[in-house]
Amino acid sequence: MERFQRWHPGCPPHPAGGADHGTHSDLPNDGGRGHYIGSLIQMSLHWFVGHRPLGGAIHRIHMLEHHGIYSGDALVADTYSDEEQSATAYYAAPAVALGGAAYATLPLDIFVVLVAALSASYAAHVYVHTQYHLNHSWLRRFGWFHRKRELHFVHHRDASKNFGVIEFVWDRVFGTYTPAER
């Protein structure tokens, strides 16, 4: 109750928990914001950890394995390489820290939506990124996929550009965006 009152002073509690603001219509917006927060986190980790020696094991896995396997004229393959070691486990500690901070500071309904949106965003980033490197991806039928895959391939040709995977808005904000050649 103390946590509730801290974030909703003077607001009566809702019978189902959380605040009774009359509506929870902002929750879908919070989900959208969660996706953009997730894409900012992905882009930042990719840029500052995956592409800098201070990233340690993540840097080595990403630069030596991923960029080593998918480089030059070999940006796509019939199957995604099983030789590439996954860096997913290395993202667990920052994810748990972020989740703990969010739980401690956000109202429960917003926290749940944020965690769901971040989880879905992360899963989408991993899935779509894998599809970018497949010759026969089922996503090839979509124009957005072709555009975003070409932007990702710019990154594989110049590792200082286009760190985004799904959203390239943050590359535009931070000056690392380069359009794909047509």
C-alpha positions in Angstrom: 0.0 0.0 0.0 2.9 2.3 0.8 4.3 1.8 -2.8 0.8 2.5 -4.2 0.4 5.7 -2.2 3.9 6.9 -3.2 2.8 6.9 -6.9 -0.8 7.7 -6.5 -1.2 10.2 -3.7 -4.8 11.0 -3.0 -6.0 8.5 -5.5 -8.4 5.8 -4.2 -7.2 2.2 -4.7 -9.0 0.2 -7.5 -10.7 -2.9 -6.2 -8.6 -5.1 -8.6 -5.4 -3.4 -7.4 -3.5 -0.3 -8.7 -5.0 3.1 -9.0 -8.6 4.0 -9.9 -7.9 6.6 -12.5 -11.2 5.9 -14.1 -9.5 4.2 -17.1 -6.4 2.3 -18.0 -6.4 3.6 -21.6 -2.7 4.6 -21.3 -1.6 1.0 -20.9 -1.4 0.4 -24.7 0.6 3.5 -25.0 2.9 2.2 -22.2 3.3 -1.0 -24.3 4.4 1.1 -27.3 6.7 3.1 -25.2 8.1 -0.2 -23.8 8.9 -1.3 -27.3 10.8 2.0 -28.1 12.6 1.7 -24.7 13.5 -1.9 -25.6 14.8 -0.8 -29.0 16.9 2.0 -27.3 18.3 -0.6 -24.9 19.0 -3.0 -27.8 20.7 -0.3 -29.9 22.7 1.0 -26.9 24.0 -2.4 -25.8 24.8 -3.3 -29.4 26.7 -0.1 -29.9 28.5 0.3 -26.6 28.9 -3.4 -25.6 28.8 -5.4 -28.8 31.2 -3.1 -30.7 33.6 -2.0 -28.0 36.3 -4.0 -26.2 34.8 -3.0 -22.8 32.0 -5.4 -23.7 34.3 -8.3 -23.0 32.7 -11.6 -24.0 29.8 -10.0 -25.7 32.1 -8.0 -27.8 34.2 -11.0 -28.8 31.1 -13.1 -29.6 29.5 -10.4 -31.6 32.5 -9.2 -33.6 34.5 -12.4 -34.1 31.6 -14.8 -34.5 28.6 -12.9 -35.8 30.4 -10.3 -37.9 32.9 -12.9 -38.9 30.3 -15.4 -40.2 28.0 -12.8 -41.8 30.4 -10.5 -43.7 31.3 -9.4 -47.2 29.2 -11.3 -49.7 28.1 -13.9 -47.1 25.4 -11.8 -45.3 22.8 -14.5 -45.7 22.8 -18.3 -45.6 20.3 -21.2 -46.0 20.4 -21.8 -42.3 21.4 -19.6 -39.4 24.9 -20.6 -38.2 25.0 -23.0 -35.3 28.7 -22.1 -35.0 27.8 -18.7 -33.5 27.7 -18.7 -29.7 24.7 -16.9 -28.3 25.2 -13.8 -26.3 21.7 -13.9 -24.9 22.8 -15.1 -21.5 25.0 -12.0 -21.1 22.0 -9.8 -21.3 20.3 -11.5 -18.3 22.1 -9.5 -15.6 21.2 -6.0 -17.1 17.6 -7.2 -17.7 17.2 -8.4 -14.1 18.7 -5.1 -12.8 16.4 -3.1 -15.0 13.4 -5.2 -14.0 14.2 -4.8 -10.3 14.5 -1.0 -10.7 11.3 -0.9 -12.6 9.4 -3.0 -10.0 10.7 -0.8 -7.2 9.6 2.4 -8.8 6.6 1.8 -11.1 3.0 1.1 -10.3 2.3 -2.6 -10.7 0.0 -2.3 -13.8 2.6 -0.1 -15.6 5.4 -2.5 -14.5 3.6 -5.6 -15.9 2.9 -3.8 -19.3 6.5 -2.6 -19.5 7.9 -6.1 -18.8 5.6 -7.6 -21.3 6.4 -5.0 -24.0 10.2 -5.3 -23.3 10.0 -9.1 -23.5 8.0 -9.0 -26.7 10.4 -6.4 -28.2 13.5 -8.4 -27.3 12.0 -11.6 -28.8 11.1 -9.7 -31.9 14.6 -8.3 -32.2 16.2 -11.7 -31.9 13.7 -13.3 -34.3 13.8 -10.7 -37.0 17.6 -10.4 -36.8 17.9 -14.2 -37.4 15.5 -13.8 -40.3 17.7 -11.1 -41.9 20.5 -13.6 -42.3 18.4 -16.4 -43.9 18.1 -16.7 -47.7 14.6 -18.0 -47.7 13.0 -16.2 -44.8 9.2 -16.2 -44.9 9.4 -12.5 -44.0 10.8 -11.7 -47.5 7.2 -11.2 -48.8 7.0 -7.9 -46.8 8.4 -4.6 -48.0 9.3 -3.5 -44.5 11.5 -6.6 -44.1 13.5 -5.8 -47.2 14.0 -2.2 -46.2 15.1 -3.0 -42.6 17.3 -5.9 -43.7 19.2 -3.7 -46.1 19.7 -1.2 -43.3 21.0 -4.0 -41.2 23.4 -5.1 -44.0 24.8 -1.6 -44.0 25.8 -2.3 -40.4 27.6 -5.5 -41.5 29.5 -3.6 -44.2 30.3 -0.7 -41.8 30.2 -1.7 -38.2 30.0 1.9 -37.0 26.6 2.5 -38.6 22.9 1.3 -38.1 23.0 -0.4 -34.7 19.3 -0.8 -34.6 17.7 -4.1 -35.6 14.0 -3.3 -36.0 13.9 0.4 -35.1 16.4 2.7 -36.7 15.0 5.9 -35.1 17.7 5.8 -32.4 20.4 5.6 -35.1 18.9 8.8 -36.5 18.9 10.4 -33.0 22.5 9.5 -32.3 23.9 10.1 -35.8 24.8 6.6 -36.6 22.1 6.1 -39.3 23.1 5.5 -42.9 20.5 4.8 -45.6 20.8 1.6 -47.7 22.0 2.1 -51.2 19.2 1.5 -53.8 
